[in-house]
Amino acid sequence: MEHYFSQPNYWTVESRLFFSLFEPVRFVEELGGAARTLELLNVVDERLQRSGFPLLHLNAMVWDPSPVAMLRDAGFRSTTNYNITSTGRVSAGLIERYEDLVMAHPIKWRQYVETPLPYLPVVTMGWDVTPRCEKDMPWPFPSAPGSATHAYPYGPVVIGNTPELFGQLCHMARQHIRQTCPGLNAVFINAWNEWTEGCYLLPEKRYGLAYLQAVREAFG
């Protein structure tokens, strides 16, 4: 309340203070379950009201639709994803093409339409976590021990992302949210400056301001 909610430009959704949690299922489990979490959030709302603040809009960043009903019971009011690459593979190899990833987005968005919480779609600008990999790790990356998949950060790399394709994806997300959840009317973008995961909107050498311009053209 002192440092963030008091800022005049703090984002509110449905006249509530928007706050998103990266690992909501773990959050609920460590608090002792949905009922205990709801009790805690009611206390938070009481403290906010006593201090003259709006109530809380708690958003859950989920990986699949399965925990959404439980998170609703725990007091969450909406969901989103971190990005699409981390919620399911697009291709079988370690190289994924961005045009395939663009088409995977609406498939993932539609999985949440019938869940009991409003879903705010995410658009993924890119994905390349190799800056976080050990320098001597061989390519192609080996699978994780005892698994057919690869442990983070030794997973797939997305290639072929451009501002034009990203702009198309933003337009698709805008259309989706207007059709499915016009009351909240928000789209998440991965990411603003996640340089070590290959997700950024900030100006860079290859495309300059083009990714930011794509956002403006789609949503401005």
Secondary structure as UniProt FT lines:
FT   TURN            2..6
FT   TURN            8..9
FT   STRAND          12..13
FT   TURN            14..15
FT   STRAND          16..21
FT   HELIX           24..30
FT   TURN            31..32
FT   HELIX           34..50
FT   TURN            51..52
FT   STRAND          56..61
FT   TURN            66..67
FT   HELIX           68..73
FT   TURN            74..75
FT   STRAND          78..80
FT   HELIX           85..87
FT   STRAND          95..97
FT   HELIX           98..110
FT   TURN            111..114
FT   STRAND          122..124
FT   HELIX           130..132
FT   TURN            135..136
FT   TURN            145..146
FT   TURN            152..153
FT   STRAND          157..159
FT   HELIX           163..180
FT   TURN            182..184
FT   STRAND          188..190
FT   STRAND          193..194
FT   HELIX           195..197
FT   STRAND          199..200
FT   TURN            205..207
FT   HELIX           210..219
//
